[in-house]
Amino acid sequence: MKNITTQEISEKVSLALYEACHNLNSCTLNLLKEAHSNEEDITPRTILDQLLENAQIARKEGIPMCQDTGIVTAFVKIGRDVHLEGDIHDAINEGVRDAYEKYYLRKSVADPITRLNTKNNTPAIIHIDIVEGDNLSITLAPKGAGSENMSRLAMLNPTDGIEGIKEFILKAVKEAGGRPCPPIFLGVGIGGNFEKSAEMAKEALMRLNPSSDPTIAKLEAELKDEINKTGIGPMGLGGKTTCLGVFINTFPCHIASLPVAVNIQCHANRHVEVVL
């Protein structure tokens, strides 16, 4: 049995949020560089140059890569052989409070009715799963409103099938246009029920590799290709690169239902995994 204290969790969460907000991950950097080499027109190439320069400045100067440092979502996997000395929710929220204060990150969380700011960017949105093993894994995603507001969910008819799914996803991207700061990443949840599809779509953004299911991987590639044919381009000003990646999670659903959720993410796709 591994004992993990709330202090350990809070410290790791705080450091991870600094990393997520200041240092663009190498995989995304490489995708932006590849996109730059594929663009022919001056406008998209210039925008991608600026995105790459912005990432470099953020890392070097310790400045958040975007002024919107988001609301924090945490996907937590607790091993059965882990003993937590304290409440996991309190520990994560303490880490969030510490990071947003210590690193001068913008505090963007407010009551939905009064709009009064909580002044510490808490509470975080926390999803917990119990898994095998003696590790505690926390994947943190500080996600801004610009891309989140463009996300969509539909309860399709089962008869809509795969073509209906693709039509809904492409419509969501086209309607979003340049507002989610493309080139975008797309997380998609298919199946489950109303809330499960949305959770899957958000969690799908936590990976940067194709699905291990060949059928789903093929659908991901097809959708990415179709999205890039829209010509929306970097920051919505035209070009070949509208989407850097599509990631789909699925779950069995009721025979009379076909939930589909689309969670759009900006080019930064900020997330970091902490393992204790």
GUSE-417428 format. One record per residue (C-alpha): residue in one letter; x, y negated, z. Coordinates in nm, 3 decimals. Example, Ala and Ser with C-alpha at 12.3 -4.5 7.8 and 13.67 -1.06 7.14 Angstrom:
% GUSE-417428
   lomi        xx        yy        zz
      A     1.230     0.450     0.780
      S     1.367     0.106     0.714
This chain:
% GUSE-417428
   lomi        xx        yy        zz
      M     0.000     0.000     0.000
      K     0.142    -0.339    -0.104
      N     0.064    -0.638     0.116
      I     0.027    -0.975    -0.059
      T    -0.032    -1.297     0.132
      T    -0.244    -1.592     0.028
      Q     0.065    -1.812     0.046
      E     0.243    -1.596    -0.213
      I    -0.058    -1.616    -0.443
      S    -0.098    -1.993    -0.406
      E     0.269    -2.061    -0.476
      K     0.269    -1.842    -0.789
      V    -0.054    -1.999    -0.917
      S     0.083    -2.350    -0.871
      L     0.404    -2.274    -1.062
      A     0.213    -2.091    -1.335
      L    -0.013    -2.390    -1.396
      Y     0.291    -2.612    -1.436
      E     0.424    -2.367    -1.694
      A     0.092    -2.349    -1.881
      C     0.047    -2.726    -1.902
      H     0.407    -2.819    -1.990
      N     0.561    -2.533    -2.189
      L     0.399    -2.406    -2.507
      N     0.454    -2.030    -2.531
      S     0.704    -1.905    -2.788
      C     0.445    -1.705    -2.984
      T     0.232    -2.013    -3.048
      L     0.539    -2.219    -3.134
      N     0.637    -1.964    -3.396
      L     0.286    -1.964    -3.541
      L     0.295    -2.345    -3.572
      K     0.636    -2.328    -3.742
      E     0.507    -2.063    -3.983
      A     0.201    -2.276    -4.057
      H     0.427    -2.574    -4.128
      S     0.625    -2.375    -4.382
      N     0.305    -2.262    -4.555
      E     0.157    -2.610    -4.594
      E     0.233    -2.795    -4.919
      D     0.066    -3.133    -4.868
      I     0.227    -3.410    -4.666
      T    -0.066    -3.474    -4.429
      P    -0.093    -3.126    -4.270
      R     0.287    -3.091    -4.262
      T     0.319    -3.426    -4.083
      I     0.055    -3.328    -3.826
      L     0.224    -2.995    -3.757
      D     0.556    -3.180    -3.723
      Q     0.392    -3.398    -3.459
      L     0.250    -3.099    -3.271
      L     0.591    -2.933    -3.263
      E     0.757    -3.257    -3.150
      N     0.493    -3.300    -2.881
      A     0.565    -2.951    -2.747
      Q     0.937    -3.025    -2.741
      I     0.890    -3.353    -2.553
      A     0.653    -3.191    -2.302
      R     0.905    -2.918    -2.222
      K     1.207    -3.151    -2.207
      E     1.049    -3.439    -2.014
      G     0.817    -3.237    -1.789
      I     0.509    -3.411    -1.929
      P     0.179    -3.226    -1.988
      M     0.146    -3.141    -2.357
      C    -0.211    -3.281    -2.349
      Q    -0.375    -3.543    -2.130
      D    -0.669    -3.305    -2.077
      T    -0.522    -3.054    -1.833
      G    -0.850    -2.867    -1.822
      I    -1.060    -2.668    -1.581
      V    -0.885    -2.352    -1.461
      T    -1.016    -2.005    -1.539
      A    -0.850    -1.710    -1.367
      F    -0.877    -1.347    -1.476
      V    -0.770    -1.139    -1.176
      K    -0.690    -0.768    -1.172
      I    -0.638    -0.624    -0.826
      G    -0.471    -0.283    -0.795
      R    -0.643    -0.030    -0.568
      D    -0.320     0.000    -0.370
      V    -0.298    -0.373    -0.296
      H    -0.391    -0.517     0.042
      L    -0.468    -0.889     0.034
      E    -0.398    -1.078     0.355
      G    -0.668    -1.338     0.309
      D    -0.931    -1.444     0.055
      I    -0.825    -1.435    -0.310
      H    -1.060    -1.719    -0.406
      D    -0.918    -1.948    -0.139
      A    -0.563    -1.856    -0.239
      I    -0.615    -1.934    -0.608
      N    -0.796    -2.259    -0.537
      E    -0.519    -2.369    -0.303
      G    -0.270    -2.306    -0.582
      V    -0.482    -2.512    -0.821
      R    -0.507    -2.799    -0.573
      D    -0.132    -2.793    -0.515
      A    -0.044    -2.791    -0.886
      Y    -0.278    -3.071    -0.987
      E    -0.153    -3.291    -0.703
      K     0.219    -3.207    -0.712
      Y     0.260    -3.220    -1.090
      Y     0.027    -3.518    -1.152
      L    -0.211    -3.320    -1.370
      R    -0.538    -3.491    -1.457
      K    -0.819    -3.386    -1.224
      S    -1.116    -3.320    -1.451
      V    -1.365    -3.119    -1.241
      A    -1.689    -3.286    -1.132
      D    -2.038    -3.203    -1.005
      P    -2.256    -3.131    -1.311
      I    -2.542    -3.356    -1.191
      T    -2.388    -3.643    -0.995
      R    -2.065    -3.633    -1.203
      L    -1.869    -3.704    -0.884
      N    -1.511    -3.577    -0.926
      T    -1.396    -3.312    -0.676
      K    -1.058    -3.494    -0.685
      N    -0.846    -3.176    -0.678
      N    -0.959    -2.988    -0.993
      T    -1.124    -2.712    -0.791
      P    -1.310    -2.486    -0.781
      A    -1.148    -2.263    -1.040
      I    -1.364    -2.015    -1.231
      I    -1.251    -1.671    -1.113
      H    -1.323    -1.328    -1.264
      I    -1.209    -1.024    -1.063
      D    -1.160    -0.661    -1.166
      I    -1.035    -0.370    -0.957
      V    -0.780    -0.155    -1.144
      E    -0.538     0.128    -1.073
      G    -0.193     0.060    -0.928
      D    -0.028    -0.162    -0.670
      N     0.002    -0.488    -0.865
      L    -0.199    -0.809    -0.854
      S    -0.225    -0.975    -1.195
      I    -0.364    -1.326    -1.241
      T    -0.398    -1.478    -1.588
      L    -0.457    -1.851    -1.567
      A    -0.604    -2.064    -1.844
      P    -0.638    -2.441    -1.794
      K    -0.876    -2.516    -2.082
      G    -0.978    -2.862    -2.196
      A    -1.328    -2.979    -2.287
      G    -1.255    -3.076    -2.648
      S    -1.237    -2.716    -2.763
      E    -1.465    -2.569    -2.495
      N    -1.751    -2.797    -2.600
      M    -1.739    -2.653    -2.952
      S    -1.798    -2.297    -2.831
      R    -2.121    -2.120    -2.920
      L    -2.329    -1.817    -2.816
      A    -2.609    -1.647    -3.007
      M    -2.841    -1.355    -2.939
      L    -2.853    -1.212    -3.290
      N    -3.086    -0.943    -3.414
      P    -2.924    -0.599    -3.446
      T    -3.028    -0.601    -3.811
      D    -2.804    -0.904    -3.871
      G    -2.512    -0.661    -3.859
      I    -2.151    -0.746    -3.935
      E    -2.240    -1.003    -4.200
      G    -2.463    -1.188    -3.955
      I    -2.182    -1.187    -3.699
      K    -1.935    -1.331    -3.950
      E    -2.185    -1.591    -4.070
      F    -2.246    -1.712    -3.712
      I    -1.874    -1.735    -3.633
      L    -1.791    -1.924    -3.953
      K    -2.081    -2.162    -3.896
      A    -1.952    -2.240    -3.546
      V    -1.605    -2.319    -3.682
      K    -1.734    -2.534    -3.968
      E    -1.961    -2.733    -3.737
      A    -1.671    -2.789    -3.497
      G    -1.455    -2.931    -3.775
      G    -1.163    -3.132    -3.640
      R    -1.308    -3.188    -3.291
      P    -1.133    -2.894    -3.114
      C    -0.790    -3.016    -3.239
      P    -0.711    -2.749    -3.500
      P    -0.532    -2.537    -3.589
      I    -0.743    -2.336    -3.348
      F    -0.745    -1.998    -3.183
      L    -1.076    -1.816    -3.173
      G    -1.190    -1.584    -2.895
      V    -1.497    -1.375    -2.980
      G    -1.710    -1.152    -2.760
      I    -1.946    -0.910    -2.932
      G    -2.193    -0.699    -2.735
      G    -2.267    -0.657    -2.368
      N    -2.533    -0.911    -2.275
      F    -2.566    -1.290    -2.252
      E    -2.297    -1.355    -1.990
      K    -2.073    -1.058    -2.078
      S    -2.023    -1.176    -2.435
      A    -1.910    -1.521    -2.318
      E    -1.668    -1.377    -2.063
      M    -1.521    -1.145    -2.327
      A    -1.476    -1.434    -2.568
      K    -1.282    -1.634    -2.308
      E    -1.069    -1.335    -2.208
      A    -0.993    -1.254    -2.573
      L    -0.798    -1.581    -2.589
      M    -0.557    -1.444    -2.329
      R    -0.391    -1.220    -2.588
      L    -0.193    -1.309    -2.899
      N    -0.184    -0.966    -3.065
      P    -0.438    -0.797    -3.294
      S    -0.690    -0.556    -3.146
      S    -0.574    -0.198    -3.094
      D    -0.899    -0.088    -3.265
      P    -0.829    -0.079    -3.643
      T    -1.186    -0.176    -3.730
      I    -1.179    -0.479    -3.501
      A    -0.826    -0.575    -3.612
      K    -0.951    -0.574    -3.974
      L    -1.243    -0.799    -3.879
      E    -1.007    -1.036    -3.695
      A    -0.786    -1.065    -4.004
      E    -1.084    -1.118    -4.236
      L    -1.227    -1.393    -4.019
      K    -0.894    -1.570    -3.989
      D    -0.859    -1.565    -4.368
      E    -1.213    -1.697    -4.421
      I    -1.165    -1.973    -4.163
      N    -0.843    -2.088    -4.328
      K    -1.023    -2.105    -4.662
      T    -1.255    -2.374    -4.520
      G    -0.980    -2.633    -4.570
      I    -1.054    -2.806    -4.239
      G    -0.681    -2.803    -4.169
      P    -0.468    -2.945    -3.887
      M    -0.668    -3.200    -3.684
      G    -0.947    -3.170    -3.940
      L    -0.760    -3.370    -4.206
      G    -0.732    -3.091    -4.461
      G    -0.485    -2.813    -4.527
      K    -0.436    -2.438    -4.537
      T    -0.406    -2.390    -4.160
      T    -0.731    -2.419    -3.966
      C    -0.690    -2.106    -3.754
      L    -0.380    -1.947    -3.599
      G    -0.552    -1.636    -3.470
      V    -0.886    -1.460    -3.412
      F    -0.919    -1.222    -3.116
      I    -1.228    -1.010    -3.064
      N    -1.344    -0.812    -2.760
      T    -1.644    -0.579    -2.778
      F    -1.871    -0.398    -2.532
      P    -2.173    -0.167    -2.579
      C    -2.505    -0.352    -2.582
      H    -2.879    -0.283    -2.568
      I    -3.015    -0.128    -2.889
      A    -3.248    -0.428    -2.936
      S    -2.977    -0.690    -2.886
      L    -2.660    -0.826    -3.048
      P    -2.495    -1.098    -2.837
      V    -2.208    -1.288    -3.000
      A    -2.003    -1.557    -2.826
      V    -1.741    -1.779    -2.987
      N    -1.490    -1.953    -2.760
      I    -1.282    -2.204    -2.955
      Q    -0.936    -2.302    -2.829
      C    -0.710    -2.580    -2.948
      H    -0.366    -2.517    -3.099
      A    -0.199    -2.508    -2.753
      N    -0.390    -2.205    -2.618
      R    -0.253    -2.259    -2.268
      H    -0.241    -1.949    -2.050
      V     0.010    -1.779    -1.822
      E     0.008    -1.442    -1.646
      V     0.134    -1.401    -1.290
      V     0.211    -1.052    -1.155
      L     0.278    -0.988    -0.786
